[in-house]
């Protein structure tokens, strides 16, 4: 009996000790990470689900060998869910990073390669950049970078329903597909893409035009004249242009050697507007220069400057006749008389 009592007491003590001893902490686990992708130069809000996360203090970080850790900002946390935000600088290495949850007691749970950092998605062009409403099969090509994970593409306009595309082919630099524009409002929309995690990138513009159109036919004399519609070359005469928007358009017809023709034409829905023009030859001035007219302009001008040096005035002198000069008759008679007078006086 005494033995039985002692055994019962020991059992009771052991049971009591077992009940009052704290249970060993269970290890944390990570069940899912969403989204599991972030882009350089952006922030990513990530939800982590799992078990046995510390409810009072918890940290989450991204780690890669030879890279500085990226520590998150905790938005909310429970034992089974952590919501945090990563700010990823443009200099961070792309590729798979380890996601690490650190509990208050410094115990860690790691999802190896559980988070991918990518270069951002960019949009450079979409062709065509416009189409007409009520066209149910508008094919397009979108070009850019980082497009390999694009899962959806749509046209966005605040206050209007999105216009979703059917995708045909997706690679890193291009996306092709088709828009159905039946009953779509005439607006200018933004082009948006989504990756498989729902990350959106919106850029470029796509315009929906009216389907109210008409036709313009242009003929000219002479044929082969260039036709411009709203300042854009449309072709040469004779010319028929379909699918012109209803309303007024500026028409210009040009042909070398003829005066340009210009007018505004009105296009009506479903009708053909015809324009027939006889161009007037250009009158030009003669291109030849008369032979009597100087054909060049002197490039230099000769200038005679008046001398500023004083010249001495000579004294008057008696002109001496030259051998070829005749002797004045009066002077000759006077000389002869003088000679005769001298002879008479000598004889006396």
C-alpha positions in Angstrom: 0.0 0.0 0.0 2.8 2.3 0.9 4.5 1.5 -2.4 1.4 2.2 -4.3 1.0 5.6 -2.6 4.6 6.5 -3.3 4.2 5.5 -7.0 1.1 7.6 -7.3 2.8 10.6 -5.8 5.8 10.3 -8.2 3.4 10.0 -11.1 1.5 13.1 -10.0 4.7 15.1 -9.6 6.0 14.1 -13.0 2.7 15.0 -14.6 2.7 18.3 -12.9 6.2 19.1 -14.0 5.3 18.2 -17.6 2.3 20.4 -17.5 4.1 23.5 -16.2 7.2 23.1 -18.5 7.0 25.4 -21.6 6.5 23.5 -24.9 9.5 23.5 -27.2 9.1 26.2 -29.9 8.2 24.8 -33.3 10.3 25.8 -36.3 8.9 28.5 -38.7 8.0 27.5 -42.2 7.4 29.5 -45.4 4.5 28.2 -47.6 4.3 30.9 -50.3 5.7 34.3 -51.5 3.6 36.6 -53.6 4.6 38.2 -55.8 7.9 36.4 -56.0 9.3 39.0 -58.4 10.6 42.6 -58.1 12.1 45.0 -60.6 15.2 47.1 -60.2 14.5 50.8 -59.5 11.1 50.0 -57.9 9.4 48.9 -54.7 7.7 45.5 -54.3 5.0 44.7 -51.7 5.3 41.0 -50.8 3.0 38.7 -48.9 4.6 35.7 -47.2 2.5 32.9 -45.7 3.7 30.1 -43.4 3.7 29.0 -39.8 5.1 29.9 -36.5 6.3 33.4 -37.4 7.0 35.6 -34.4 4.0 37.9 -33.8 5.8 40.6 -31.9 9.1 41.1 -33.8 10.0 39.7 -37.2 12.4 40.7 -40.0 12.5 39.8 -43.7 15.5 40.3 -45.9 16.8 39.3 -49.4 20.2 37.8 -49.7 22.6 37.0 -52.6 26.2 36.1 -52.5 28.5 39.1 -53.0 25.6 41.5 -52.7 24.4 43.7 -49.9 21.3 42.4 -48.2 18.0 44.1 -49.0 16.0 44.6 -45.7 12.2 45.0 -45.9 9.8 47.3 -44.1 7.2 45.3 -42.2 3.7 46.4 -42.9 1.9 43.8 -40.9 2.6 40.3 -39.4 0.9 37.4 -37.7 2.0 33.9 -36.9 0.9 32.8 -40.4 1.3 35.9 -42.6 3.8 38.7 -43.1 3.3 41.7 -45.4 6.4 43.6 -46.2 7.8 46.1 -48.7 11.2 45.9 -50.5 12.9 48.9 -52.1 15.1 47.6 -54.9 17.7 50.0 -56.2 18.7 50.1 -59.8 22.2 48.8 -59.0 21.0 45.5 -57.5 22.0 42.3 -59.3 19.2 40.6 -61.3 18.5 36.9 -60.7 17.3 34.7 -57.9 17.7 35.9 -54.3 17.1 34.0 -51.0 14.2 35.3 -48.9 14.9 35.0 -45.2 12.5 35.5 -42.3 14.2 36.3 -39.0 12.2 35.7 -35.7 12.7 37.6 -32.5 14.9 34.9 -31.1 17.1 35.2 -34.2 16.0 31.9 -35.6 15.7 32.0 -39.4 13.7 30.3 -42.0 15.0 30.5 -45.6 13.3 30.2 -49.0 16.4 29.5 -51.2 16.1 31.4 -54.5 12.5 32.3 -53.5 12.5 35.9 -54.9 13.6 37.0 -58.4 14.9 40.5 -59.2 14.4 41.5 -62.9 15.2 44.5 -65.1 12.0 46.6 -65.5 9.5 46.2 -68.3 9.7 49.0 -70.8 7.5 49.9 -73.8 9.1 51.7 -76.8 6.5 51.5 -79.6 3.1 50.0 -80.7 2.2 49.6 -84.4 -0.3 50.7 -85.5 -0.7 53.5 -82.9 -4.4 54.1 -83.9 -7.4 52.2 -85.4 -11.1 52.8 -86.1 -13.9 51.8 -83.8 -16.0 48.8 -84.7 -13.1 47.1 -86.3 -13.1 43.6 -84.6 -9.7 42.5 -85.7 -6.9 45.1 -85.3 -3.5 43.4 -85.3 -0.7 45.1 -83.4 3.0 44.7 -82.5 4.3 46.1 -79.2 8.0 46.5 -78.8 10.1 47.1 -75.6 12.3 45.2 -73.1 11.7 42.7 -70.4 8.5 41.5 -71.9 9.0 37.8 -71.7 6.6 37.4 -68.6 3.8 39.6 -70.1 0.5 37.8 -69.4 -2.0 40.5 -70.4 -2.2 43.6 -72.5 -5.0 46.2 -72.5 -5.9 49.8 -73.4 -6.7 52.0 -70.4 -8.7 55.2 -70.1 -9.9 56.6 -66.8 -13.7 56.3 -66.6 -13.9 53.8 -69.5 -13.8 50.0 -69.6 -10.4 48.5 -70.4 -10.0 47.2 -74.0 -8.2 43.8 -73.5 -6.1 42.2 -76.3 -5.8 38.6 -77.3 -2.1 37.8 -77.2 -0.5 35.7 -80.0 3.2 35.7 -79.4 5.4 37.0 -76.4 9.1 37.3 -76.1 11.6 39.5 -74.3 11.4 42.4 -76.9 8.0 42.1 -78.5 4.3 41.2 -78.0 1.9 40.6 -80.9 -1.9 40.3 -80.6 -5.3 41.5 -81.8 -7.8 44.1 -80.5 -11.5 43.9 -80.9 -12.7 47.5 -81.1 -16.4 46.9 -81.5 -18.4 49.8 -79.9 -15.2 51.3 -78.4 -15.4 55.0 -77.5 -13.4 57.5 -79.6 -10.7 58.3 -77.2 -6.9 58.2 -76.7 -5.9 55.3 -74.4 -2.8 54.2 -72.5 -1.2 50.9 -73.4 -0.7 48.7 -70.3 0.9 45.3 -69.8 0.8 42.9 -66.8 3.3 40.3 -65.8 2.2 36.9 -64.4 2.2 38.4 -60.9 0.0 41.3 -61.7 2.7 44.0 -61.9 1.6 46.7 -64.4 3.5 49.0 -66.7 1.5 51.7 -68.6 3.0 53.8 -71.3 2.5 54.9 -75.0 -0.8 56.0 -76.5 -3.3 54.3 -78.8 -6.1 56.4 -80.5 -9.5 55.1 -81.4 -10.8 56.9 -84.5 -14.3 57.3 -86.0 -15.5 54.7 -88.5 -17.4 57.4 -90.4 -15.3 57.6 -93.6 -15.6 58.5 -97.3 -13.5 58.3 -100.5 -11.6 61.1 -102.4 -10.8 60.7 -106.1 -8.4 63.1 -107.8 -7.5 63.5 -111.5 -5.3 66.2 -113.1 -4.0 67.5 -116.4 -1.2 66.6 -116.7 -1.3 63.2 -115.1 1.3 62.2 -112.5 0.9 65.2 -110.3 1.7 64.7 -106.6 -1.3 64.8 -104.3 -1.0 66.0 -100.6 -3.9 65.5 -98.2 -3.6 67.5 -95.0 0.1 68.1 -95.9 0.9 64.4 -96.2 1.8 62.9 -99.6 -1.0 60.5 -100.6 0.2 59.5 -104.1 0.1 60.7 -107.7 -2.8 61.4 -110.1 -5.0 59.7 -111.0 -5.6 58.7 -107.3 -8.4 57.2 -105.2 -8.0 57.5 -101.4 -10.4 55.4 -99.2 -11.2 55.6 -95.5 -10.8 59.4 -95.2 -12.4 60.8 -92.0 -15.7 62.6 -92.6 -15.1 66.4 -92.7 -12.9 69.0 -94.4 -9.4 68.1 -95.7 -6.8 70.3 -97.3 -5.9 69.2 -100.8 -2.7 70.3 -102.6 -1.7 69.2 -106.1 1.9 69.8 -107.4 3.6 69.2 -110.7 7.0 70.6 -111.7 6.7 73.5 -114.1 3.0 74.2 -113.1 1.4 76.4 -110.5 0.4 74.5 -107.3 -3.3 73.9 -106.9 -4.9 74.1 -103.4 -8.4 73.8 -102.0 -10.4 72.3 -99.1 -12.5 69.3 -99.9 -15.4 67.9 -97.8 -15.7 64.2 -97.3 -19.1 62.7 -96.4 -19.8 59.3 -94.9 -20.0 56.5 -97.5 -19.7 58.9 -100.5 -17.0 59.6 -103.1 -15.8 63.1 -103.6 -14.3 63.8 -107.0 -11.8 66.6 -107.9 -10.6 67.2 -111.5 -7.9 69.9 -112.0 -6.2 71.4 -115.0 -2.9 72.8 -113.8 -1.6 76.1 -115.2 1.9 76.2 -116.7 4.3 78.5 -114.8 5.4 81.7 -116.7 9.1 82.2 -116.2 11.4 85.2 -117.0 14.1 84.8 -119.7 17.1 83.0 -118.4 19.6 84.3 -121.2 21.5 87.6 -120.7 21.9 90.1 -123.7 25.4 90.0 -125.2 25.7 93.8 -125.0 25.1 93.8 -121.3 28.0 93.2 -119.0 27.8 89.6 -117.8 30.1 90.1 -114.8 30.3 92.7 -112.1 33.8 94.1 -111.5 35.2 92.7 -108.4 37.7 95.7 -108.0 37.4 99.4 -108.4 40.3 101.6 -109.6 40.6 104.8 -107.6 42.9 107.8 -108.5 43.9 109.8 -105.5 44.9 113.5 -105.9 48.5 114.1 -105.0 49.1 116.1 -101.9 52.8 116.9 -102.8 53.5 120.6 -103.6 55.1 121.2 -107.1 57.3 124.3 -107.6 56.1 126.8 -110.3 59.0 127.3 -113.0 60.2 130.8 -114.1 59.0 131.8 -117.6 61.4 131.0 -120.4 61.7 132.0 -124.1 60.6 129.3 -126.4 63.4 128.3 -128.9 62.1 127.2 -132.3 63.2 123.8 -133.4 64.8 123.1 -136.8 61.5 121.9 -138.1 59.7 125.1 -137.0 59.2 127.8 -139.8 60.8 131.4 -139.3 58.4 134.3 -138.9 58.5 136.5 -142.2 58.6 139.8 -140.3 61.6 138.7 -138.4 63.4 137.8 -141.6 62.7 141.2 -143.3 63.9 143.0 -140.2 67.2 141.1 -140.2 67.8 141.7 -143.9 67.3 145.5 -143.5 69.8 145.7 -140.6 72.4 143.9 -142.7 72.0 146.3 -145.6 72.2 149.4 -143.4 75.5 148.2 -142.0 77.0 147.7 -145.5 76.0 151.3 -146.6 77.6 152.9 -143.6 80.9 151.1 -144.1 81.3 152.4 -147.7 81.1 155.9 -146.5 
